[in-house]
């Protein structure tokens, strides 16, 4: 008897679905896309309504053959690719490649029994509007990428790339860097009075804010000294006390961009790592005797909506765990302007599946992310936190100081979760409580504290703040942010230094060229307007060919002009202090996709290259002549090796230290577990000395961190 065939994208989902559906269905995976535009040419018939010339992806040919055979044997074929534009396009490509007649399109926002069975009960046809929106994006990106990249090869150097979205992201980073370079800091001073009630030592701090009822600004040390002179022997007293109740609402459940931001802030995860882990949680993990189950809903979404069933389950959990007071009077409902509301927010598939219940089945990275998603969702359905905030004005002659403090009155959602911040500003409700004071009460001055400050430029983008800026400006889609961030680093347009993006000389040069010749393509508002039009295609409000016909002619004209008039740019390498060990000429600092390195200025006659990595002042334990240097792997992971490579093959993931081994007097190296130092060991292969920083294992520390 023929079985119904379900085709999913990822093989990781197969086990989860088999656990739900049993033996009555055959489930196969397409491994993502089976067709795409050819790599060797443009693949778009510009003169024929931008018709794409799709070809089978070479390493998918055997998969197509296998799926075709399975489809021929099946009575019904269900296309269960992911519930988004890309997934809809994959379903359409499968229909075309396998020559399917009337396949049934199903989608589920979560891989649970209820969601999967519901999808099978209500199949639909492939949504041509979604397919066309994906197709329009793919063709747009191909036109821009395949037309601009060769131009950069000709005008700058080979192997560069440009992209409709990635180039705008690089521009944003370059613009921010130029703001920082042009910034002129201005001096200012703050004065803080450290005070206490007369009858007890209970010190608190108050900031100087006014003189004679007007805002006071101190620009120099002389200004500050005059204030100190005026306040000499002054009497301080409480002039006013204000009390108010401050309420703080929980944040909405995660969408793709906010998950990437918060995982970066709280867990230190890159956007790419966050999406990889979220994919694993969505597709399903083996939970032992409970079988394989999907733990979260679909992770590519910009909607904060949640299903009524999930809200009801959360309400029950909060009521039973925290009590009636922790439930809001009305359910918290979140909306997001411009969101594609087909999907829910990212949430646990069952709030009853608490992180500690699944901890032994997940690796530490998966568990941290699951816990973050679980906490955020539960908190989003809880009551507000309430603080009693007290503001105290203190007068001294003509001057006014102000202090604020708070006392938690009701924890509300903070009992479960509180959102991270990109800045270090302290709000009133985060300040410690003030001592009990009364109006007109005299105070004793402990000391006046001057503090010289300088205005600061805008900070460089971190992963979290870049994702936030891309989303706020409507650049790209949350599902593309991880690949954008990865690509601009791989192309050596930006480097990540101290977790902040810094543009390279190459990044500046390419951006300046493109901005001059293609102002629209590199314009933030123009790029955002294209995203809006793609959304209109998805909603059936705009024909995708019309969108391309509006976009391409101006772009083509700019391209022709650029090919004739764009100046050729040569990125001059920076001279270093190093001398080539082979020919004695100066070494230059050069860029590659893996970062900076040293190359001989005598190239191509001398092809000597050296690592630019930091030397650690530790002799190589193998050759005894070289020094250990810090290097970067192709996957951007730090490792350590001998600077005499390739003559010496020493390499290690552990960081060699100047500290010596007490047993054999060789250097020690620092052992790491998932990037965290856990102890030291001797660098010598002939010595077994090692020492842990803690008696607990790294795994124990992981579990302790999760518990807290």
Secondary structure, 3 states (H helix, E strand, C coil): CCCEEEEECCCHHHHHHHHHHHHHEEEEECCCCCEEECCCCCCEECCCCCEECEEECHHHHHHHHHHHHHHHHCCCEEECCCCCHHHHHHHHHHHHHCCCCCCEECCCCCCCHHHHHHHHHCCECCCHHHHHHHHHHHHHHHHHHHHHHHHHHHHCCCCCCCCCCHHHHHHHHHHHHHHHHHCCCCEEEEEEEEEEECCCCCCEEEEEEEECCEECCECCHHHHHHHHHHCCCCCEEEEEEEEEEEEECCCCCECHHHHHHHHHHHHCCCHHHHHHHHHHHHHCEECHHHCEECCECCCCCCCCCCCHHHHHHHHHHHHHHCCHHHECCCCCCCCCCCCCCCCCCECECCCCCCHHHHHHHCCHHHHHHHHHHHHHHHHHCECCEEEEEEEEEEEECCEEEEEEEEEEEECHHHHCCCCCCCCCCCCHHHCCCCCCCCCCCEEEEEEEEEEEEECCCCCCCCHHHHHHHHHHCCCCCHHHHHHHHHHHHHCCCEEEECCEEEECHHHHHHHHHHHHHCCCCCCHHHHHHHHHHHHHHHCCCCCHHHHHHHHHHHHHHHHHHHHHHCCCCCCCCEEEEEECCCCCCEEEEEEECCEEEEEECCCCCCCCEEECCCEEEEECCCCCCCEEEEEECCCCCEEEEECCCCCCCCEECCEEEEEECCCCCCEEEEEEECCEEEEEEECCCCCCCEEECCCCCHHHHHHHHHHC
